[in-house]
Amino acid sequence: MRSIWNGAISFGLVSIPIKLVNATESHSISFRQIHVGDGGRVRYRKVCELDGEEVPTAEIGKGYEEADGSIIPITDEDLAQLPIATAKTIEIVSFVPADQIDPLQMDTAYYLAASGATAAKPYTLLREALKRSRKVAIAKYALRGRERLGMLRVVDDVIAMHGLLWPDEIRVPEGVAPEGAVSVREAELDLADALMATLGEVEMDSLRDDYREAVEAMIAAKAGGGEPAVAAGPVVEGAGGQVIDLMAALENSVRVAKASRAGASAAEGAGAEAEVTPIRRKKAAGAVAPKAVGGKKSTASAAGGGGGGAAGAGASAAKKSTAAAAAKKKAAAAAVKKAASAKAAEAKPARGAAKKAVTPRKRSSA
């Protein structure tokens, strides 16, 4: 990383040579101004008011404008020779608990890198002292033409410094809070607590700049000659003077949050089973033949499957008639058989007697 400032940390009588390195960077997409009519670039020219000539960056310096409009030139050498201790030094003035620093004062963040081998020992000493004390160091330093306030803390194995705004640079929030007395019920607070608990925590590393990604995708599409995709988002109407049912909104929010978390948990679980309720469809009248109960389908029923109620009734009558004829035939056969058996029983003795009568007698020998 390229250093933007070289100096030292003044820690009592200990001096730690350091380099100042930017700890943050901006990924926002910047646009150029163009002439809408022909797409030409619109540029700003730095022109001297006295001679009307454009001035290159190398010839531009600093100056202080007084009340009468006169300009007093100020050079970098003038600023470097100011009689202050923080011109090239980050001077630690106190150590305080981190929760005493108002987040509103937080400004740009920097990493402080040890400059040279001789800085390693005192740098490590200050880092470990900050770790053990669980405090942050408040310091003063000068950068880019002004004296600033800073807070030193430990990030991993590095000392980081947050630029702080001076206390008088924090504006008093006058007229910002809602006017008039507003009361909040315990039930509403309970629902708000439930919503906070349901939403839970988030990994900061998982958060992404969706707007920047969408702008990049749009630029890529236009550069390729295509049309960017347009997502139809929900229409948000202004509340205006509409009275909001706060309890209903909180209850709906809790319900939606719970459903969202339950859905995410179900999707992550392996082999989760979902219960599916089948959709029952209504049958069209006369479209399907009545279902036969037990037994085999008769020939008449099979032939008239699509004939509706009349065909079914005819098949049933035919079936009854056939059964009656079969029973009658069976009874007649049984009667014939019985008569034949009786007749055979009567004829049996007569046949025996006739057989006995016709038996020839044996001849005797002479």
Helices and strands as residue ranges (DSSP letters): E 3-11, E 14-22, G 57-59, E 62-65, E 71-74, H 76-80, E 89-97, G 98-100, G 103-105, E 106-114, G 117-119, H 120-133, E 135-143, E 146-155, E 158-164, G 167-169, H 186-199, G 204-206, H 210-223, H 246-268, H 299-303, H 308-357
